[in-house]
């Protein structure tokens, strides 16, 4: 009888010992493998960012030799400037969303500087962060009506949200030899270092009608006044309250809080 009583107790003791040993092995493996898991996650993220950037026309010129691992690709709700973390930046198509009444907003004529008609509720942004987490570069998708076509491009700003790092137009149908010069490397290079706001915070960036005379202007394109006006209007729209204005304000506040 004593032996019968001892047998279940012994079995329970063995089972408990086996469970304890297994849990220790699993815990040790998780700790030891953690660095490898983090490295794999980092590689997957880098590859995902690289795949996203590979599908973005004109992005390579703005990113240059930057390590894509340092880029943060996010979707932003334009009305609030907040990140829409539940949305997949790699799958979101802002252009398609702008044509969908459920995912876009109609713009009143008096606020529709860029001639869009409708604007998507969300947009994809590209951020390069410094080691301390501050934003060193922000790349924003911009588009608007030119003279003969809709212009699609990207505006790159320094972390201050005011200084232009670069401008690129990857799709346009302006008049060859005239308005189409908005895509010429020489004209686009003139944007680097220009400022989009004055000391009071007003958006004053523009394409001049002739030669640029301030840090807020670039030279106008001869014979393409209306294309130049279109570039001015689309930049002012996307930098303003109906575009990325709320998002840029959030970035500025984030930087000020460091």
Phi, psi and omega in degrees: 000316180299322181294323179295323180289321182290329185298311177298322179297319179294320179297319179294321179295317178297316180298318180295320179295316179298317179297319180295315180297316180297319181294323178295319179296314180297316180297316180297319180296319180297319179292315183291327183272352184304313179302321179292321178297317179296321179295319179295320178296320179296319178296319179296319179296315180300317180294321179297315178298317180298320180295320179296312183294327180297334181265006181256108181300135176081353184292323183303323181293326181279325181283325180064225181270015182297141176291119184296341178296339180272000180265138179248116182258119185226157172257135184241138171279116189294324184293331182248338184081005182274152177288138175260078189295340180283349183264141180277112182297330181286337183258343185284133179242102184296324182294318178292320181297325182296335181269356183257113181304333181284340183240017181215172178233145176281140182256125175299148184305321183290344179251354184271066183300326185271359179067041184271327186083299177230153178229133179301150179286335182232159178214152177270133177236156183235123185238138171248123184252146176282168180305331180276003178094349179288153182277124178260338182206136176229131181245125186241134174285134180226149174202158181180170184284127172267217177275313185243359186199171171274133180261131178239131180197194179225140176247125178253128180241148171295169183301341179286350180071010185236325185265128182284127173269328180182160176222137181219132172247120183258348178215126178195156180230038181285169185297123179304136179082348179236259181300333181296349178294350176298341180260003182283138181303324183295314181290319180295327180297334182292345182283335184300128179091349177290157181246141186266342180232152175270184184299334180274354180097357179290142177279113186235003180302142181197161168267122182291159175279346176219235178277143178291139181235004180215172180285357180258001187235156165237159180302141174289161179264122182304128178078008183226047182302317184290327175295317178300318178297324178296319178296316177303312184295318183290323178294317180294324177296307186289338175275349185267191187295331180270356179247240183267008181308308180300323179293316179295326176295319178297317179297318180298317179294322178298317179292323181291337182275000182279000000 
